[in-house]
Amino acid sequence: MSSLELLSGLAASVIKGRRKGSPTSQTWDRLARLAVHILNAGGPVPAQHFGHEAEVWELTDTALVVQEAAGLRFALPVFEQHFGAQALRKGSVLPEEIVTADAFPRWRYAIAFAVSASAPDEAENLMLRLARANPAAASWTFDEIARGRKQHHGMREAEDRARTTIARLGRADHDELRTAEIAGTWLREALEALVEGFGPLSGSLVEMRDGRLPRWGVWAKEGWVAISPSRYSSEPPAVTPLASHPSNREDPEWRWWSQHLFPGDPLGRWDWARGQIREPLEHVVRRGALLMPPDSPLAHERLWHLAQRLPLGNVNRDGVSVPEVRRRVEAMMEHVRTSVRYTHQVAGYTYDSADIRWMHPQLAGVTDEVLRRPYGEPDQEIPRRGRMWQGYSPLLTLRITRQILRDALIGYRQLVELNFPSLAPALGLYSALPVSAEGMVVMPEDDTDGSHSGLIHTLRPKAAGRRNDPPEVDLGLWTEPGFGPTSPFPGGPVDSKTNFHRPYYVDRELSTGSSRPATELAYEWLVRDLKAVGWLGVNVQLSV
């Protein structure tokens, strides 16, 4: 039995066990209206704000609703989601209104219940609206529903389901050209909706012409679909049905093609469309190459990270010569300007066109003659076979780590708002901003091999403030012998779960001396958020 069926039956049985006869439609409507109030408010609703005494009595009489000093609440929290889903399906609340940072963490299961309980066309319409409003909410909803279905098909059964789904979308007697047009249009609509939600990053994730997907040439047969983007045009018609497979055509407009089994499972086109975007998204994230403001602390780190790897003839002992870096980058830009794709490997690191294109204007804004390590050099000798962070004294480590955490929180917010503005409300850490960082830098005096040293910290949501308020960082320093403090958080005990019920208590190695310490932290938080909503695979990590 699915969660949806369980909740529906449980609500009905509770009411029937309390009252004779079936509840009226008016009672169901009021329960749905109460769910909307509670989910929007994030807690009990004062009875007088909901309705008059008779309406309140009618709800408490069902035994599904409890009246307390704080107000009205459901006897079981899952009933909020169940009746919230009913309100969403009836149009009492709009999908676009409940994918905000304040609302989505509370509404997400109601959304999944609503989509799961809907007829195929209604469910597709809900997913379409979710995707355009917030691709992260749509992705999370799809995964939540798919987890409950766990469908496994052999190839022949999958092909049968594909043909059946295409036939449902059109007439049963349409020819192959019409089949291709229907199949291509159906898939393209889902991809366009997700791309629209990604905004400025979309050009790095899918091929675009003048800000739009190129025209598609589509061939279809026996449940299989081949898609060939136009070399020249994004003008209508969006989909051109092809009478023969693109591999057999000499028409120069259709330059390359990909072949897919048409997704026949319920909501399957959303999994397909997400797959077209996810691989290039993972590539951009792995390289740490997301868009960022030129003055971002992460931009300084990236410039240092890329510049220090160049083979430079004149390297200042205090840093990297900016004129020499400019000379090298300008020489590489000559290749970038005349190449479709350019790569240059130096000491195990591969620069690509995106790296060089980014460095070129970034260097123009540098006024210093020397580019220095973002957080300064070590102030003491690094032990033989030691790690870079061991060259920093405890007090210097504390000062630098405070700044790293501040910069990481600023950088995380900038990455989200510039690259994922529509996804942001469904991302766990972003939905909890503003937060304060609290914890302890642990560097025991007797820790000669560095095995007991580290940073223990948490991100604690603040009760008030704006997302772009300067981050507050409260770190202490522990140098006593042993493994470290038993209570490292100045603000008291730590709630171990965020709005999305994922721990955010962190114990990690010190990153002092790393070339991109704030970037590593910011991407660590971002990657965790994107994995949670299905936009990154479980093994994706920052690789540079």
Secondary structure, DSSP 8 states (H G I E B T S, - for coil): --HHHHHHHHHHHHHHHHSSS---HHHHHHHHHHHHHHHHHTS-B-HHHH--HHHHHHHHTTTSEEEETTEEEESSHHHHHHHHHHHHHHTSS-GGGSSSTTTHHHHHHHHHHHHHHS-HHHHHHHHHHHHHH-HHHHHHHHHHHHHHH-----HHHHHHHHHHHHHHHS-TT--HHHHHHHHHHHHHHHHHHHHHHHGGGGGGTS--BTTB---EEEEEETTEEEEEEBSS---S-SEEE-SS-GGG---TTB---EEEE---STTHHHHHHHHHHHHHHHHHHHTT-----TT-HHHHHHHHHHHTTS--SS--TTSEEHHHHHHHHHHHHHHHHT-SS-EEEETTEEEEHHHHHHHHHHHHT--SSEE--TT---SS---TT--GGGGS-HHHHHHHHHHHHHHHHHHHHHHHHHH-TTTGGGSHHHHH-SEEEEEEEE--TT-TTSSS-EEEEEEEE-SS--TTS--EEEEEEE-SSSS--S---TTSS-----TTS---EEEE---TT-SSHHHHHHHHHHHHHHHHTTSS-TT-----
